[in-house]
Amino acid sequence: MGLGGCIILIAAGAILTFATDWEMEGINLTVTGLIMMAVGVIGVAAFTNARRKTVVPPGATVIETDSDHHHGHHG
């Protein structure tokens, strides 16, 4: 499940928690919505952490140039 799926879970959970009045037998929609939102938030956090680990930050690749080291006086 990607980032979009997690955001949809959060939205659906919020709708169930805050925007619905109807009740189903044996199912507490508020708790169901809160669980869906929690799962969505965890999914978003896991997704962003996974992406942060794979993306190489700029400056991590060090290019060594010897231009400054070998300009000594030759005589």
PQR file with spaces between the fields and no chain letter, atoms N, CA, C, O and H, PARSE charges and radii, in Angstrom:
ATOM       1  N    MET     1       0.843   -1.187    0.000 -0.4000 1.5000
ATOM       2  CA   MET     1       0.000    0.000    0.000 -0.0000 2.0000
ATOM       3  C    MET     1       0.878    1.237    0.000  0.5500 1.7000
ATOM       4  O    MET     1       1.802    1.350    0.806 -0.5500 1.4000
ATOM       5  N    GLY     2       0.595    2.153   -0.890 -0.4000 1.5000
ATOM       6  CA   GLY     2       1.412    3.352   -1.006 -0.0000 2.0000
ATOM       7  C    GLY     2       0.913    4.467   -0.112  0.5500 1.7000
ATOM       8  O    GLY     2       0.028    4.282    0.724 -0.5500 1.4000
ATOM       9  H    GLY     2      -0.155    2.061   -1.545  0.4000 1.0000
ATOM      10  N    LEU     3       1.501    5.620   -0.313 -0.4000 1.5000
ATOM      11  CA   LEU     3       1.152    6.787    0.482 -0.0000 2.0000
ATOM      12  C    LEU     3      -0.303    7.185    0.269  0.5500 1.7000
ATOM      13  O    LEU     3      -0.986    7.562    1.222 -0.5500 1.4000
ATOM      14  H    LEU     3       2.220    5.771   -0.992  0.4000 1.0000
ATOM      15  N    GLY     4      -0.781    7.107   -0.960 -0.4000 1.5000
ATOM      16  CA   GLY     4      -2.167    7.455   -1.249 -0.0000 2.0000
ATOM      17  C    GLY     4      -3.158    6.572   -0.502  0.5500 1.7000
ATOM      18  O    GLY     4      -4.166    7.059    0.010 -0.5500 1.4000
ATOM      19  H    GLY     4      -0.226    6.801   -1.734  0.4000 1.0000
ATOM      20  N    GLY     5      -2.873    5.287   -0.439 -0.4000 1.5000
ATOM      21  CA   GLY     5      -3.745    4.366    0.279 -0.0000 2.0000
ATOM      22  C    GLY     5      -3.814    4.699    1.758  0.5500 1.7000
ATOM      23  O    GLY     5      -4.876    4.590    2.371 -0.5500 1.4000
ATOM      24  H    GLY     5      -2.053    4.891   -0.855  0.4000 1.0000
ATOM      25  N    CYS     6      -2.684    5.106    2.338 -0.4000 1.5000
ATOM      26  CA   CYS     6      -2.662    5.479    3.751 -0.0000 2.0000
ATOM      27  C    CYS     6      -3.483    6.739    3.982  0.5500 1.7000
ATOM      28  O    CYS     6      -4.208    6.839    4.972 -0.5500 1.4000
ATOM      29  H    CYS     6      -1.821    5.195    1.840  0.4000 1.0000
ATOM      30  N    ILE     7      -3.373    7.697    3.077 -0.4000 1.5000
ATOM      31  CA   ILE     7      -4.134    8.937    3.214 -0.0000 2.0000
ATOM      32  C    ILE     7      -5.633    8.651    3.079  0.5500 1.7000
ATOM      33  O    ILE     7      -6.444    9.244    3.791 -0.5500 1.4000
ATOM      34  H    ILE     7      -2.784    7.616    2.273  0.4000 1.0000
ATOM      35  N    ILE     8      -5.997    7.751    2.174 -0.4000 1.5000
ATOM      36  CA   ILE     8      -7.405    7.361    2.032 -0.0000 2.0000
ATOM      37  C    ILE     8      -7.908    6.700    3.319  0.5500 1.7000
ATOM      38  O    ILE     8      -9.037    6.940    3.748 -0.5500 1.4000
ATOM      39  H    ILE     8      -5.338    7.270    1.596  0.4000 1.0000
ATOM      40  N    LEU     9      -7.054    5.862    3.932 -0.4000 1.5000
ATOM      41  CA   LEU     9      -7.431    5.235    5.200 -0.0000 2.0000
ATOM      42  C    LEU     9      -7.699    6.279    6.270  0.5500 1.7000
ATOM      43  O    LEU     9      -8.685    6.185    7.000 -0.5500 1.4000
ATOM      44  H    LEU     9      -6.137    5.668    3.584  0.4000 1.0000
ATOM      45  N    ILE    10      -6.814    7.286    6.367 -0.4000 1.5000
ATOM      46  CA   ILE    10      -6.990    8.350    7.355 -0.0000 2.0000
ATOM      47  C    ILE    10      -8.295    9.092    7.095  0.5500 1.7000
ATOM      48  O    ILE    10      -9.060    9.360    8.022 -0.5500 1.4000
ATOM      49  H    ILE    10      -6.013    7.362    5.774  0.4000 1.0000
ATOM      50  N    ALA    11      -8.546    9.426    5.823 -0.4000 1.5000
ATOM      51  CA   ALA    11      -9.768   10.161    5.481 -0.0000 2.0000
ATOM      52  C    ALA    11     -11.006    9.330    5.789  0.5500 1.7000
ATOM      53  O    ALA    11     -11.964    9.842    6.368 -0.5500 1.4000
ATOM      54  H    ALA    11      -7.924    9.209    5.070  0.4000 1.0000
ATOM      55  N    ALA    12     -10.997    8.058    5.411 -0.4000 1.5000
ATOM      56  CA   ALA    12     -12.151    7.201    5.673 -0.0000 2.0000
ATOM      57  C    ALA    12     -12.365    7.035    7.172  0.5500 1.7000
ATOM      58  O    ALA    12     -13.502    7.031    7.643 -0.5500 1.4000
ATOM      59  H    ALA    12     -10.219    7.643    4.941  0.4000 1.0000
ATOM      60  N    GLY    13     -11.284    6.899    7.912 -0.4000 1.5000
ATOM      61  CA   GLY    13     -11.397    6.781    9.360 -0.0000 2.0000
ATOM      62  C    GLY    13     -11.981    8.038    9.981  0.5500 1.7000
ATOM      63  O    GLY    13     -12.806    7.965   10.892 -0.5500 1.4000
ATOM      64  H    GLY    13     -10.360    6.902    7.529  0.4000 1.0000
ATOM      65  N    ALA    14     -11.548    9.199    9.484 -0.4000 1.5000
ATOM      66  CA   ALA    14     -12.071   10.462    9.998 -0.0000 2.0000
ATOM      67  C    ALA    14     -13.561   10.591    9.687  0.5500 1.7000
ATOM      68  O    ALA    14     -14.335   11.058   10.523 -0.5500 1.4000
ATOM      69  H    ALA    14     -10.878    9.259    8.744  0.4000 1.0000
ATOM      70  N    ILE    15     -13.956   10.182    8.496 -0.4000 1.5000
ATOM      71  CA   ILE    15     -15.374   10.240    8.125 -0.0000 2.0000
ATOM      72  C    ILE    15     -16.195    9.331    9.037  0.5500 1.7000
ATOM      73  O    ILE    15     -17.248    9.732    9.535 -0.5500 1.4000
ATOM      74  H    ILE    15     -13.327    9.804    7.817  0.4000 1.0000
ATOM      75  N    LEU    16     -15.714    8.109    9.256 -0.4000 1.5000
ATOM      76  CA   LEU    16     -16.442    7.187   10.134 -0.0000 2.0000
ATOM      77  C    LEU    16     -16.522    7.715   11.560  0.5500 1.7000
ATOM      78  O    LEU    16     -17.537    7.562   12.239 -0.5500 1.4000
ATOM      79  H    LEU    16     -14.859    7.784    8.852  0.4000 1.0000
ATOM      80  N    THR    17     -15.419    8.347   12.008 -0.4000 1.5000
ATOM      81  CA   THR    17     -15.372    8.805   13.393 -0.0000 2.0000
ATOM      82  C    THR    17     -16.249   10.028   13.621  0.5500 1.7000
ATOM      83  O    THR    17     -16.999   10.088   14.595 -0.5500 1.4000
ATOM      84  H    THR    17     -14.594    8.472   11.456  0.4000 1.0000
ATOM      85  N    PHE    18     -16.153   11.007   12.719 -0.4000 1.5000
ATOM      86  CA   PHE    18     -16.747   12.313   12.989 -0.0000 2.0000
ATOM      87  C    PHE    18     -18.017   12.614   12.204  0.5500 1.7000
ATOM      88  O    PHE    18     -18.833   13.424   12.646 -0.5500 1.4000
ATOM      89  H    PHE    18     -15.544   10.959   11.927  0.4000 1.0000
ATOM      90  N    ALA    19     -18.203   11.976   11.045 -0.4000 1.5000
ATOM      91  CA   ALA    19     -19.254   12.435   10.140 -0.0000 2.0000
ATOM      92  C    ALA    19     -20.432   11.477   10.005  0.5500 1.7000
ATOM      93  O    ALA    19     -21.350   11.747    9.229 -0.5500 1.4000
ATOM      94  H    ALA    19     -17.540   11.318   10.686  0.4000 1.0000
ATOM      95  N    THR    20     -20.431   10.378   10.731 -0.4000 1.5000
ATOM      96  CA   THR    20     -21.538    9.433   10.578 -0.0000 2.0000
ATOM      97  C    THR    20     -22.338    9.314   11.863  0.5500 1.7000
ATOM      98  O    THR    20     -21.788    9.373   12.963 -0.5500 1.4000
ATOM      99  H    THR    20     -19.686   10.158   11.360  0.4000 1.0000
ATOM     100  N    ASP    21     -23.650    9.145   11.708 -0.4000 1.5000
ATOM     101  CA   ASP    21     -24.532    8.976   12.860 -0.0000 2.0000
ATOM     102  C    ASP    21     -24.992    7.522   12.989  0.5500 1.7000
ATOM     103  O    ASP    21     -25.282    7.046   14.086 -0.5500 1.4000
ATOM     104  H    ASP    21     -24.097    9.097   10.815  0.4000 1.0000
ATOM     105  N    TRP    22     -25.054    6.823   11.846 -0.4000 1.5000
ATOM     106  CA   TRP    22     -25.648    5.488   11.859 -0.0000 2.0000
ATOM     107  C    TRP    22     -24.740    4.485   12.555  0.5500 1.7000
ATOM     108  O    TRP    22     -23.513    4.579   12.514 -0.5500 1.4000
ATOM     109  H    TRP    22     -24.819    7.210   10.954  0.4000 1.0000
ATOM     110  N    GLU    23     -25.398    3.516   13.199 -0.4000 1.5000
ATOM     111  CA   GLU    23     -24.669    2.500   13.940 -0.0000 2.0000
ATOM     112  C    GLU    23     -24.983    1.133   13.375  0.5500 1.7000
ATOM     113  O    GLU    23     -26.113    0.850   12.977 -0.5500 1.4000
ATOM     114  H    GLU    23     -26.395    3.440   13.232  0.4000 1.0000
ATOM     115  N    MET    24     -23.967    0.294   13.346 -0.4000 1.5000
ATOM     116  CA   MET    24     -24.167   -1.087   12.912 -0.0000 2.0000
ATOM     117  C    MET    24     -24.122   -1.990   14.133  0.5500 1.7000
ATOM     118  O    MET    24     -23.432   -1.709   15.113 -0.5500 1.4000
ATOM     119  H    MET    24     -23.049    0.524   13.669  0.4000 1.0000
ATOM     120  N    GLU    25     -24.849   -3.045   14.053 -0.4000 1.5000
ATOM     121  CA   GLU    25     -24.919   -3.967   15.186 -0.0000 2.0000
ATOM     122  C    GLU    25     -23.549   -4.589   15.451  0.5500 1.7000
ATOM     123  O    GLU    25     -22.972   -5.228   14.571 -0.5500 1.4000
ATOM     124  H    GLU    25     -25.410   -3.273   13.257  0.4000 1.0000
ATOM     125  N    GLY    26     -23.045   -4.403   16.636 -0.4000 1.5000
ATOM     126  CA   GLY    26     -21.794   -5.040   17.019 -0.0000 2.0000
ATOM     127  C    GLY    26     -20.546   -4.306   16.555  0.5500 1.7000
ATOM     128  O    GLY    26     -19.434   -4.758   16.826 -0.5500 1.4000
ATOM     129  H    GLY    26     -23.514   -3.884   17.350  0.4000 1.0000
ATOM     130  N    ILE    27     -20.707   -3.184   15.861 -0.4000 1.5000
ATOM     131  CA   ILE    27     -19.534   -2.453   15.371 -0.0000 2.0000
ATOM     132  C    ILE    27     -19.602   -1.022   15.878  0.5500 1.7000
ATOM     133  O    ILE    27     -20.574   -0.310   15.626 -0.5500 1.4000
ATOM     134  H    ILE    27     -21.611   -2.818   15.641  0.4000 1.0000
ATOM     135  N    ASN    28     -18.576   -0.610   16.587 -0.4000 1.5000
ATOM     136  CA   ASN    28     -18.496    0.766   17.048 -0.0000 2.0000
ATOM     137  C    ASN    28     -17.740    1.561   15.983  0.5500 1.7000
ATOM     138  O    ASN    28     -16.529    1.410   15.828 -0.5500 1.4000
ATOM     139  H    ASN    28     -17.787   -1.188   16.793  0.4000 1.0000
ATOM     140  N    LEU    29     -18.464    2.406   15.254 -0.4000 1.5000
ATOM     141  CA   LEU    29     -17.845    3.100   14.120 -0.0000 2.0000
ATOM     142  C    LEU    29     -16.795    4.109   14.567  0.5500 1.7000
ATOM     143  O    LEU    29     -15.834    4.363   13.841 -0.5500 1.4000
ATOM     144  H    LEU    29     -19.449    2.529   15.380  0.4000 1.0000
ATOM     145  N    THR    30     -16.969    4.689   15.760 -0.4000 1.5000
ATOM     146  CA   THR    30     -15.963    5.625   16.256 -0.0000 2.0000
ATOM     147  C    THR    30     -14.636    4.912   16.462  0.5500 1.7000
ATOM     148  O    THR    30     -13.586    5.399   16.044 -0.5500 1.4000
ATOM     149  H    THR    30     -17.750    4.482   16.349  0.4000 1.0000
ATOM     150  N    VAL    31     -14.695    3.746   17.114 -0.4000 1.5000
ATOM     151  CA   VAL    31     -13.466    2.977   17.343 -0.0000 2.0000
ATOM     152  C    VAL    31     -12.886    2.503   16.015  0.5500 1.7000
ATOM     153  O    VAL    31     -11.674    2.561   15.805 -0.5500 1.4000
ATOM     154  H    VAL    31     -15.548    3.351   17.454  0.4000 1.0000
ATOM     155  N    THR    32     -13.758    2.032   15.115 -0.4000 1.5000
ATOM     156  CA   THR    32     -13.292    1.585   13.796 -0.0000 2.0000
ATOM     157  C    THR    32     -12.599    2.722   13.057  0.5500 1.7000
ATOM     158  O    THR    32     -11.543    2.523   12.456 -0.5500 1.4000
ATOM     159  H    THR    32     -14.742    1.985   15.286  0.4000 1.0000
ATOM     160  N    GLY    33     -13.194    3.921   13.099 -0.4000 1.5000
ATOM     161  CA   GLY    33     -12.593    5.075   12.438 -0.0000 2.0000
ATOM     162  C    GLY    33     -11.263    5.451   13.050  0.5500 1.7000
ATOM     163  O    GLY    33     -10.313    5.766   12.334 -0.5500 1.4000
ATOM     164  H    GLY    33     -14.052    4.083   13.587  0.4000 1.0000
ATOM     165  N    LEU    34     -11.188    5.420   14.380 -0.4000 1.5000
ATOM     166  CA   LEU    34      -9.921    5.744   15.048 -0.0000 2.0000
ATOM     167  C    LEU    34      -8.838    4.742   14.693  0.5500 1.7000
ATOM     168  O    LEU    34      -7.684    5.121   14.490 -0.5500 1.4000
ATOM     169  H    LEU    34     -11.960    5.164   14.962  0.4000 1.0000
ATOM     170  N    ILE    35      -9.197    3.465   14.615 -0.4000 1.5000
ATOM     171  CA   ILE    35      -8.226    2.429   14.236 -0.0000 2.0000
ATOM     172  C    ILE    35      -7.748    2.664   12.800  0.5500 1.7000
ATOM     173  O    ILE    35      -6.555    2.563   12.514 -0.5500 1.4000
ATOM     174  H    ILE    35     -10.135    3.157   14.779  0.4000 1.0000
ATOM     175  N    MET    36      -8.688    2.978   11.898 -0.4000 1.5000
ATOM     176  CA   MET    36      -8.301    3.230   10.503 -0.0000 2.0000
ATOM     177  C    MET    36      -7.364    4.430   10.401  0.5500 1.7000
ATOM     178  O    MET    36      -6.385    4.402    9.655 -0.5500 1.4000
ATOM     179  H    MET    36      -9.658    3.060   12.131  0.4000 1.0000
ATOM     180  N    MET    37      -7.678    5.497   11.166 -0.4000 1.5000
ATOM     181  CA   MET    37      -6.802    6.669   11.148 -0.0000 2.0000
ATOM     182  C    MET    37      -5.424    6.334   11.701  0.5500 1.7000
ATOM     183  O    MET    37      -4.411    6.781   11.164 -0.5500 1.4000
ATOM     184  H    MET    37      -8.474    5.520   11.772  0.4000 1.0000
ATOM     185  N    ALA    38      -5.384    5.540   12.783 -0.4000 1.5000
ATOM     186  CA   ALA    38      -4.099    5.165   13.374 -0.0000 2.0000
ATOM     187  C    ALA    38      -3.265    4.340   12.395  0.5500 1.7000
ATOM     188  O    ALA    38      -2.067    4.575   12.234 -0.5500 1.4000
ATOM     189  H    ALA    38      -6.207    5.177   13.219  0.4000 1.0000
ATOM     190  N    VAL    39      -3.912    3.373   11.745 -0.4000 1.5000
ATOM     191  CA   VAL    39      -3.202    2.551   10.757 -0.0000 2.0000
ATOM     192  C    VAL    39      -2.691    3.421    9.600  0.5500 1.7000
ATOM     193  O    VAL    39      -1.575    3.234    9.117 -0.5500 1.4000
ATOM     194  H    VAL    39      -4.885    3.182   11.875  0.4000 1.0000
ATOM     195  N    GLY    40      -3.524    4.370    9.165 -0.4000 1.5000
ATOM     196  CA   GLY    40      -3.111    5.268    8.094 -0.0000 2.0000
ATOM     197  C    GLY    40      -1.923    6.126    8.484  0.5500 1.7000
ATOM     198  O    GLY    40      -0.993    6.297    7.696 -0.5500 1.4000
ATOM     199  H    GLY    40      -4.431    4.522    9.557  0.4000 1.0000
ATOM     200  N    VAL    41      -1.947    6.670    9.703 -0.4000 1.5000
ATOM     201  CA   VAL    41      -0.834    7.502   10.172 -0.0000 2.0000
ATOM     202  C    VAL    41       0.446    6.687   10.274  0.5500 1.7000
ATOM     203  O    VAL    41       1.518    7.146    9.881 -0.5500 1.4000
ATOM     204  H    VAL    41      -2.703    6.531   10.343  0.4000 1.0000
ATOM     205  N    ILE    42       0.326    5.457   10.811 -0.4000 1.5000
ATOM     206  CA   ILE    42       1.498    4.576   10.896 -0.0000 2.0000
ATOM     207  C    ILE    42       2.024    4.269    9.495  0.5500 1.7000
ATOM     208  O    ILE    42       3.234    4.248    9.269 -0.5500 1.4000
ATOM     209  H    ILE    42      -0.545    5.084   11.131  0.4000 1.0000
ATOM     210  N    GLY    43       1.109    4.030    8.559 -0.4000 1.5000
ATOM     211  CA   GLY    43       1.527    3.754    7.184 -0.0000 2.0000
ATOM     212  C    GLY    43       2.246    4.930    6.546  0.5500 1.7000
ATOM     213  O    GLY    43       3.257    4.755    5.865 -0.5500 1.4000
ATOM     214  H    GLY    43       0.126    4.046    8.742  0.4000 1.0000
ATOM     215  N    VAL    44       1.717    6.137    6.769 -0.4000 1.5000
ATOM     216  CA   VAL    44       2.382    7.334    6.231 -0.0000 2.0000
ATOM     217  C    VAL    44       3.764    7.488    6.848  0.5500 1.7000
ATOM     218  O    VAL    44       4.728    7.787    6.143 -0.5500 1.4000
ATOM     219  H    VAL    44       0.896    6.279    7.321  0.4000 1.0000
ATOM     220  N    ALA    45       3.869    7.285    8.161 -0.4000 1.5000
ATOM     221  CA   ALA    45       5.161    7.416    8.837 -0.0000 2.0000
ATOM     222  C    ALA    45       6.153    6.379    8.315  0.5500 1.7000
ATOM     223  O    ALA    45       7.313    6.700    8.055 -0.5500 1.4000
ATOM     224  H    ALA    45       3.086    7.042    8.734  0.4000 1.0000
ATOM     225  N    ALA    46       5.695    5.136    8.162 -0.4000 1.5000
ATOM     226  CA   ALA    46       6.581    4.085    7.656 -0.0000 2.0000
ATOM     227  C    ALA    46       7.006    4.384    6.223  0.5500 1.7000
ATOM     228  O    ALA    46       8.154    4.152    5.845 -0.5500 1.4000
ATOM     229  H    ALA    46       4.753    4.876    8.373  0.4000 1.0000
ATOM     230  N    PHE    47       6.060    4.904    5.424 -0.4000 1.5000
ATOM     231  CA   PHE    47       6.358    5.200    4.026 -0.0000 2.0000
ATOM     232  C    PHE    47       7.394    6.324    3.924  0.5500 1.7000
ATOM     233  O    PHE    47       8.328    6.238    3.126 -0.5500 1.4000
ATOM     234  H    PHE    47       5.128    5.092    5.731  0.4000 1.0000
ATOM     235  N    THR    48       7.229    7.375    4.731 -0.4000 1.5000
ATOM     236  CA   THR    48       8.175    8.492    4.657 -0.0000 2.0000
ATOM     237  C    THR    48       9.535    8.082    5.202  0.5500 1.7000
ATOM     238  O    THR    48      10.561    8.529    4.690 -0.5500 1.4000
ATOM     239  H    THR    48       6.470    7.445    5.380  0.4000 1.0000
ATOM     240  N    ASN    49       9.563    7.237    6.234 -0.4000 1.5000
ATOM     241  CA   ASN    49      10.841    6.763    6.753 -0.0000 2.0000
ATOM     242  C    ASN    49      11.555    5.886    5.736  0.5500 1.7000
ATOM     243  O    ASN    49      12.771    5.991    5.576 -0.5500 1.4000
ATOM     244  H    ASN    49       8.729    6.874    6.650  0.4000 1.0000
ATOM     245  N    ALA    50      10.814    5.022    5.046 -0.4000 1.5000
ATOM     246  CA   ALA    50      11.412    4.148    4.041 -0.0000 2.0000
ATOM     247  C    ALA    50      11.984    4.979    2.896  0.5500 1.7000
ATOM     248  O    ALA    50      13.069    4.691    2.392 -0.5500 1.4000
ATOM     249  H    ALA    50       9.826    4.937    5.176  0.4000 1.0000
ATOM     250  N    ARG    51      11.244    6.017    2.489 -0.4000 1.5000
ATOM     251  CA   ARG    51      11.745    6.870    1.411 -0.0000 2.0000
ATOM     252  C    ARG    51      12.970    7.651    1.852  0.5500 1.7000
ATOM     253  O    ARG    51      13.901    7.843    1.069 -0.5500 1.4000
ATOM     254  H    ARG    51      10.363    6.252    2.899  0.4000 1.0000
ATOM     255  N    ARG    52      12.978    8.103    3.106 -0.4000 1.5000
ATOM     256  CA   ARG    52      14.101    8.903    3.588 -0.0000 2.0000
ATOM     257  C    ARG    52      15.383    8.083    3.603  0.5500 1.7000
ATOM     258  O    ARG    52      16.470    8.619    3.386 -0.5500 1.4000
ATOM     259  H    ARG    52      12.223    7.946    3.742  0.4000 1.0000
ATOM     260  N    LYS    53      15.256    6.767    3.862 -0.4000 1.5000
ATOM     261  CA   LYS    53      16.450    5.922    3.901 -0.0000 2.0000
ATOM     262  C    LYS    53      16.999    5.642    2.504  0.5500 1.7000
ATOM     263  O    LYS    53      18.206    5.468    2.343 -0.5500 1.4000
ATOM     264  H    LYS    53      14.373    6.332    4.038  0.4000 1.0000
ATOM     265  N    THR    54      16.129    5.596    1.490 -0.4000 1.5000
ATOM     266  CA   THR    54      16.598    5.239    0.163 -0.0000 2.0000
ATOM     267  C    THR    54      17.120    6.440   -0.604  0.5500 1.7000
ATOM     268  O    THR    54      17.963    6.291   -1.489 -0.5500 1.4000
ATOM     269  H    THR    54      15.148    5.738    1.621  0.4000 1.0000
ATOM     270  N    VAL    55      16.630    7.635   -0.274 -0.4000 1.5000
ATOM     271  CA   VAL    55      17.071    8.826   -0.994 -0.0000 2.0000
ATOM     272  C    VAL    55      18.421    9.259   -0.453  0.5500 1.7000
ATOM     273  O    VAL    55      18.584    9.443    0.754 -0.5500 1.4000
ATOM     274  H    VAL    55      15.945    7.756    0.445  0.4000 1.0000
ATOM     275  N    VAL    56      19.394    9.422   -1.353 -0.4000 1.5000
ATOM     276  CA   VAL    56      20.719    9.855   -0.937 -0.0000 2.0000
ATOM     277  C    VAL    56      20.718   11.371   -0.835  0.5500 1.7000
ATOM     278  O    VAL    56      20.410   12.054   -1.812 -0.5500 1.4000
ATOM     279  H    VAL    56      19.261    9.273   -2.332  0.4000 1.0000
ATOM     280  N    PRO    57      21.059   11.909    0.331 -0.5600 1.5000
ATOM     281  CA   PRO    57      21.060   13.364    0.467  0.2800 2.0000
ATOM     282  C    PRO    57      22.170   13.998   -0.363  0.5500 1.7000
ATOM     283  O    PRO    57      23.227   13.394   -0.545 -0.5500 1.4000
ATOM     284  N    PRO    58      21.944   15.199   -0.863 -0.5600 1.5000
ATOM     285  CA   PRO    58      23.000   15.868   -1.638  0.2800 2.0000
ATOM     286  C    PRO    58      24.212   16.118   -0.765  0.5500 1.7000
ATOM     287  O    PRO    58      24.088   16.502    0.398 -0.5500 1.4000
ATOM     288  N    GLY    59      25.385   15.897   -1.338 -0.4000 1.5000
ATOM     289  CA   GLY    59      26.612   16.084   -0.575 -0.0000 2.0000
ATOM     290  C    GLY    59      27.131   14.782   -0.006  0.5500 1.7000
ATOM     291  O    GLY    59      28.226   14.753    0.557 -0.5500 1.4000
ATOM     292  H    GLY    59      25.485   15.585   -2.283  0.4000 1.0000
ATOM     293  N    ALA    60      26.375   13.700   -0.137 -0.4000 1.5000
ATOM     294  CA   ALA    60      26.834   12.422    0.395 -0.0000 2.0000
ATOM     295  C    ALA    60      27.891   11.801   -0.520  0.5500 1.7000
ATOM     296  O    ALA    60      28.777   11.081   -0.059 -0.5500 1.4000
ATOM     297  H    ALA    60      25.486   13.724   -0.594  0.4000 1.0000
ATOM     298  N    THR    61      27.790   12.084   -1.809 -0.4000 1.5000
ATOM     299  CA   THR    61      28.808   11.582   -2.731 -0.0000 2.0000
ATOM     300  C    THR    61      29.944   12.590   -2.767  0.5500 1.7000
ATOM     301  O    THR    61      29.791   13.716   -3.241 -0.5500 1.4000
ATOM     302  H    THR    61      27.071   12.668   -2.184  0.4000 1.0000
ATOM     303  N    VAL    62      31.081   12.158   -2.257 -0.4000 1.5000
ATOM     304  CA   VAL    62      32.232   13.053   -2.169 -0.0000 2.0000
ATOM     305  C    VAL    62      33.113   12.839   -3.386  0.5500 1.7000
ATOM     306  O    VAL    62      33.597   11.733   -3.629 -0.5500 1.4000
ATOM     307  H    VAL    62      31.206   11.243   -1.872  0.4000 1.0000
ATOM     308  N    ILE    63      33.315   13.892   -4.138 -0.4000 1.5000
ATOM     309  CA   ILE    63      34.193   13.814   -5.307 -0.0000 2.0000
ATOM     310  C    ILE    63      35.533   14.422   -4.910  0.5500 1.7000
ATOM     311  O    ILE    63      35.643   15.621   -4.654 -0.5500 1.4000
ATOM     312  H    ILE    63      32.922   14.790   -3.940  0.4000 1.0000
ATOM     313  N    GLU    64      36.544   13.562   -4.867 -0.4000 1.5000
ATOM     314  CA   GLU    64      37.852   14.060   -4.457 -0.0000 2.0000
ATOM     315  C    GLU    64      38.622   14.532   -5.670  0.5500 1.7000
ATOM     316  O    GLU    64      38.807   13.792   -6.636 -0.5500 1.4000
ATOM     317  H    GLU    64      36.455   12.588   -5.075  0.4000 1.0000
ATOM     318  N    THR    65      39.067   15.768   -5.605 -0.4000 1.5000
ATOM     319  CA   THR    65      39.902   16.304   -6.672 -0.0000 2.0000
ATOM     320  C    THR    65      41.273   16.611   -6.093  0.5500 1.7000
ATOM     321  O    THR    65      41.395   17.116   -4.977 -0.5500 1.4000
ATOM     322  H    THR    65      38.917   16.369   -4.820  0.4000 1.0000
ATOM     323  N    ASP    66      42.280   16.305   -6.855 -0.4000 1.5000
ATOM     324  CA   ASP    66      43.644   16.512   -6.387 -0.0000 2.0000
ATOM     325  C    ASP    66      44.201   17.844   -6.870  0.5500 1.7000
ATOM     326  O    ASP    66      45.416   18.041   -6.844 -0.5500 1.4000
ATOM     327  H    ASP    66      42.182   15.895   -7.761  0.4000 1.0000
ATOM     328  N    SER    67      43.361   18.749   -7.302 -0.4000 1.5000
ATOM     329  CA   SER    67      43.855   19.990   -7.885 -0.0000 2.0000
ATOM     330  C    SER    67      44.568   20.862   -6.855  0.5500 1.7000
ATOM     331  O    SER    67      45.497   21.592   -7.199 -0.5500 1.4000
ATOM     332  H    SER    67      42.374   18.589   -7.323  0.4000 1.0000
ATOM     333  N    ASP    68      44.142   20.791   -5.597 -0.4000 1.5000
ATOM     334  CA   ASP    68      44.744   21.660   -4.595 -0.0000 2.0000
ATOM     335  C    ASP    68      45.989   21.041   -3.961  0.5500 1.7000
ATOM     336  O    ASP    68      46.747   21.746   -3.295 -0.5500 1.4000
ATOM     337  H    ASP    68      43.387   20.197   -5.317  0.4000 1.0000
ATOM     338  N    HIS    69      46.213   19.758   -4.149 -0.4000 1.5000
ATOM     339  CA   HIS    69      47.280   19.101   -3.412 -0.0000 2.0000
ATOM     340  C    HIS    69      48.594   19.021   -4.195  0.5500 1.7000
ATOM     341  O    HIS    69      49.658   18.933   -3.582 -0.5500 1.4000
ATOM     342  H    HIS    69      45.596   19.186   -4.689  0.4000 1.0000
ATOM     343  N    HIS    70      48.550   19.047   -5.503 -0.4000 1.5000
ATOM     344  CA   HIS    70      49.765   18.782   -6.280 -0.0000 2.0000
ATOM     345  C    HIS    70      50.290   20.008   -7.005  0.5500 1.7000
ATOM     346  O    HIS    70      50.940   19.880   -8.043 -0.5500 1.4000
ATOM     347  H    HIS    70      47.686   19.119   -6.001  0.4000 1.0000
ATOM     348  N    HIS    71      50.022   21.186   -6.481 -0.4000 1.5000
ATOM     349  CA   HIS    71      50.531   22.401   -7.126 -0.0000 2.0000
ATOM     350  C    HIS    71      51.719   22.952   -6.350  0.5500 1.7000
ATOM     351  O    HIS    71      51.774   24.140   -6.034 -0.5500 1.4000
ATOM     352  H    HIS    71      49.494   21.291   -5.638  0.4000 1.0000
ATOM     353  N    GLY    72      52.662   22.077   -6.051 -0.4000 1.5000
ATOM     354  CA   GLY    72      53.869   22.515   -5.369 -0.0000 2.0000
ATOM     355  C    GLY    72      54.837   23.162   -6.355  0.5500 1.7000
ATOM     356  O    GLY    72      54.617   23.111   -7.566 -0.5500 1.4000
ATOM     357  H    GLY    72      52.617   21.112   -6.309  0.4000 1.0000
ATOM     358  N    HIS    73      55.893   23.763   -5.850 -0.4000 1.5000
ATOM     359  CA   HIS    73      56.905   24.396   -6.732 -0.0000 2.0000
ATOM     360  C    HIS    73      57.839   23.326   -7.274  0.5500 1.7000
ATOM     361  O    HIS    73      58.325   22.475   -6.529 -0.5500 1.4000
ATOM     362  H    HIS    73      56.071   23.805   -4.867  0.4000 1.0000
ATOM     363  N    HIS    74      58.087   23.376   -8.592 -0.4000 1.5000
ATOM     364  CA   HIS    74      58.917   22.333   -9.216 -0.0000 2.0000
ATOM     365  C    HIS    74      60.348   22.748   -9.375  0.5500 1.7000
ATOM     366  O    HIS    74      61.127   22.028   -9.999 -0.5500 1.4000
ATOM     367  H    HIS    74      57.692   24.067   -9.197  0.4000 1.0000
ATOM     368  N    GLY    75      60.716   23.859   -8.847 -0.4000 1.5000
ATOM     369  CA   GLY    75      62.125   24.094   -8.970 -0.0000 2.0000
ATOM     370  C    GLY    75      62.541   25.480   -9.007  0.5500 1.7000
ATOM     371  O    GLY    75      63.734   25.764   -9.111 -0.5500 1.4000
ATOM     372  H    GLY    75      60.083   24.444   -8.340  0.4000 1.0000
